[in-house]
Amino acid sequence: MASFKLVVLSNPVAGRDAEYNDWYTHVHLRDITAIPGFLSAQRFRMRNPVGFDHPWKYLAIYEMESDDPDGVVEKMLSLQGSDAMVISEALDIDGALAGVFEPITALVPEAV
């Protein structure tokens, strides 16, 4: 099976940071990784923009493994808003950006 990354950049609705972070960390990551094809998930917070400013404060990276990544994403999208994938109103969904990426090089280890 092939490996992919679903990358999501997002922000909370103004004034709802705590609610957004609690939902994303304790609910949403588990909802996504319960879908067949998703192996793991990890969140990141922007520490310091390098070179330019951009609007996103948070990043989530989901590891996927599937021969049909489009089908995995379709399944994920079909669950949005259901009991299997509650979407918090604290998420600024209109400002979010997501995409599936496939590797084009091998992993390059640290130079010694």
C-alpha positions in Angstrom: 0.0 0.0 0.0 1.1 3.5 -0.7 1.7 6.2 2.0 0.2 9.7 2.0 -0.1 12.7 4.3 -3.3 14.7 4.8 -2.2 18.1 5.9 -4.6 20.5 7.4 -4.0 24.2 8.3 -6.6 25.8 10.5 -7.6 28.3 13.2 -10.2 28.7 15.9 -13.1 31.1 15.6 -12.0 34.3 17.4 -12.2 33.9 21.2 -12.8 30.2 21.2 -9.2 28.9 21.3 -9.6 26.7 24.4 -12.8 25.0 23.0 -11.1 24.5 19.6 -8.0 23.0 21.0 -9.9 20.7 23.4 -12.1 19.4 20.6 -9.3 19.0 18.1 -7.0 17.2 20.4 -9.5 15.0 22.4 -12.2 14.4 19.8 -11.3 15.1 16.2 -7.9 13.4 16.0 -9.5 10.2 17.3 -12.5 10.5 14.9 -10.1 10.7 12.0 -7.8 7.9 13.0 -10.8 5.6 13.5 -11.4 5.8 9.7 -9.7 2.9 7.9 -6.7 4.2 5.9 -5.6 6.7 8.6 -2.7 5.4 10.7 -1.9 8.4 13.0 -2.4 12.0 13.6 -0.4 14.8 15.2 -1.1 18.5 15.8 1.3 21.4 15.8 1.1 25.1 16.8 3.0 27.8 14.9 5.9 28.9 17.0 7.4 31.4 14.6 6.6 32.1 11.0 9.8 31.9 8.9 10.2 34.4 6.1 6.6 35.5 5.8 3.3 35.7 7.7 0.4 33.5 6.9 -3.1 33.2 8.4 -2.9 29.7 10.1 -1.9 29.1 13.6 -2.4 25.3 13.7 -1.3 22.4 11.6 -2.4 18.8 11.7 -0.7 16.0 9.8 -2.4 12.7 9.3 -0.6 9.6 8.1 -2.5 7.6 5.6 -1.9 4.2 4.0 -4.1 3.1 1.2 -4.2 2.0 -2.5 -7.2 4.4 -2.8 -6.5 7.7 -0.9 -9.3 9.5 -2.7 -11.7 6.9 -1.3 -10.3 7.4 2.2 -10.9 11.1 1.9 -14.4 10.6 0.5 -15.2 8.4 3.5 -13.8 11.1 5.9 -15.9 13.8 4.2 -19.0 11.7 4.2 -18.7 11.4 8.0 -18.4 15.1 8.7 -21.2 16.4 10.9 -22.3 12.9 12.0 -21.9 11.2 15.4 -18.8 9.6 14.0 -17.2 13.0 13.3 -18.6 15.9 15.2 -17.3 19.2 13.9 -16.9 21.9 16.5 -18.3 25.3 15.9 -15.1 26.6 17.4 -13.3 25.6 14.1 -13.1 28.3 11.5 -13.9 25.8 8.8 -14.2 28.5 6.0 -10.6 29.5 6.7 -9.1 26.0 6.8 -6.9 24.5 4.1 -6.4 20.8 3.5 -4.7 18.6 1.0 -3.4 15.0 0.5 0.3 14.8 -0.3 2.2 11.9 -1.7 6.0 11.4 -1.3 8.1 12.2 -4.3 11.5 11.4 -2.7 12.8 9.0 -0.1 13.2 10.3 3.4 16.5 12.1 3.7 18.3 11.4 7.0 20.4 13.9 9.0 23.7 14.6 7.3 26.7 13.4 9.4 
